[in-house]
């Protein structure tokens, strides 16, 4: 098991080709997203909402894995905390739903800081096992804390409200889901370009060199873990915009593997890769929903193939192939 990550160093030309391909793909995806409600309804809009939630989930995992190079297997747990916390806050206090979403993000982030402060004392395989154990423990809490989560019966989520507007359909929720997704993409870009983002990448490349530059490595890793958890919790709040029910079974290890696969398929260390991987592999996972007994095998096979033949991700792979074709001409 690989427990630390460091994107490979590549020359400027392939990097530009990969970036151009990725940006073109995301521009097309943005145009499709804007036009989608005019041409379709129902199930397609629901899938679009779900894909945008996965985009935010992948951005959270990108912070801790792609930016900081720390392996985490607890992302589904923070996502679940965000769902339950925002749903319960929305039910208890009749405030505009964004406040419930922020509450879910804050709760998940606080738990992430606490768990990060404990788990990040460990390294390598022990860190992976510690975060995996926390994720499994949280799923048990979701399934057995009857007085709060309604246990194995699942929790009914009250409709989201924005002032006098009550969200009662996927199509009504869609503009808000798009808006919050764009805001989280912008926030992730700001973090990546900030001094904190540079500290994340310094820790990823070399903790010794980072310490030599005066960076508090442990604090930086804990902050990355907390930010990742908060973004996952915010994604949980977005889930409540269009979903009316949550069951603990959907917050297990398989969800963590799904999001991890999205980030790897898109490209480790790349925001564009995290967004694109969530969209592309989210569509693939929806197709595979018809064959649940084969999902884990197929996900594992895709991960192996990408790590062997396209370790920098799908968009970098496509960019390299385009460059090779141009050279051949």
Helices and strands as residue ranges (DSSP letters): H 12-39, H 43-61, I 62-67, H 75-92, H 97-119, H 124-144, H 146-149, G 151-153, E 155-156, E 161-162, E 165-166, H 170-193, H 195-205, H 207-212, H 217-242, E 245-246, G 248-251, H 253-266, H 271-288, G 289-294, H 295-309, H 314-328
